[in-house]
């Protein structure tokens, strides 16, 4: 999964470089290429990255539940 993310990120960077080059050379399709790159980032790369980072449940220590809220209130009162 890590390798896939690296490959997808490199593709995104190259895609954006091609888009910037096309913008500088004033080609018609430059804005479409840039838009598709943002679309690629938003709907392909980011969901895969988020799934990869949170699949092990490491985020649970950062979630607030009733017990943690009570602890925070008790620490605040002390």
VMD Tcl script that draws the C-alpha trace (Angstrom):
set ca {
  {0.00 0.00 0.00}
  {2.88 2.33 0.82}
  {4.46 1.72 -2.58}
  {1.13 2.32 -4.32}
  {0.76 5.65 -2.53}
  {4.26 6.71 -3.53}
  {3.62 5.80 -7.16}
  {0.27 7.64 -7.18}
  {1.88 10.70 -5.59}
  {4.67 10.76 -8.16}
  {2.06 10.49 -10.93}
  {0.21 13.44 -9.38}
  {3.37 15.57 -9.19}
  {4.27 14.77 -12.80}
  {0.69 15.49 -13.87}
  {0.78 18.90 -12.22}
  {4.19 19.67 -13.78}
  {2.78 18.86 -17.22}
  {-0.21 21.10 -16.44}
  {2.04 23.98 -15.40}
  {4.14 23.52 -18.53}
  {0.98 23.57 -20.64}
  {-0.18 26.75 -18.89}
  {3.15 28.44 -19.58}
  {3.05 27.46 -23.25}
  {-0.57 28.70 -23.47}
  {-2.13 25.51 -24.75}
  {-5.92 25.20 -24.87}
  {-6.26 22.06 -22.75}
  {-4.00 23.21 -19.90}
  {-6.83 24.10 -17.54}
  {-8.53 20.77 -18.22}
  {-5.32 18.90 -17.40}
  {-4.91 20.85 -14.16}
  {-8.55 20.27 -13.24}
  {-8.25 16.55 -13.84}
  {-5.13 16.53 -11.67}
  {-7.04 18.10 -8.79}
  {-9.87 15.63 -9.40}
  {-7.31 12.78 -9.27}
  {-5.92 14.11 -6.00}
  {-9.33 14.60 -4.42}
  {-11.11 11.43 -5.41}
  {-8.35 8.86 -5.83}
  {-5.17 9.73 -3.96}
  {-6.64 11.26 -0.78}
  {-9.16 8.45 -0.03}
  {-6.48 5.80 -0.48}
  {-4.10 7.79 1.75}
  {-6.75 8.28 4.45}
  {-7.66 4.58 4.38}
  {-3.99 3.61 4.65}
  {-3.36 5.92 7.62}
  {-6.47 4.98 9.63}
  {-6.94 1.28 8.88}
  {-5.04 0.19 12.02}
  {-7.25 2.21 14.37}
  {-4.44 4.42 15.67}
  {-6.79 7.40 15.49}
  {-8.93 6.10 18.37}
  {-6.64 7.61 20.98}
  {-7.50 11.05 19.55}
  {-11.28 10.61 19.61}
  {-13.27 12.12 22.42}
  {-15.68 9.80 24.18}
  {-17.64 10.19 27.42}
  {-14.78 8.94 29.60}
  {-12.23 11.32 28.11}
  {-14.62 14.26 28.38}
  {-15.18 13.49 32.08}
  {-11.41 13.28 32.62}
  {-10.93 16.64 30.92}
  {-13.64 18.23 33.07}
  {-12.14 16.74 36.27}
  {-8.64 17.97 35.33}
  {-10.03 21.41 34.59}
  {-11.72 21.60 38.00}
  {-8.55 20.54 39.86}
}
mol new
graphics top color blue
foreach p $ca { graphics top sphere $p radius 0.5 }
foreach p [lrange $ca 0 end-1] q [lrange $ca 1 end] { graphics top cylinder $p $q radius 0.2 }
display resetview
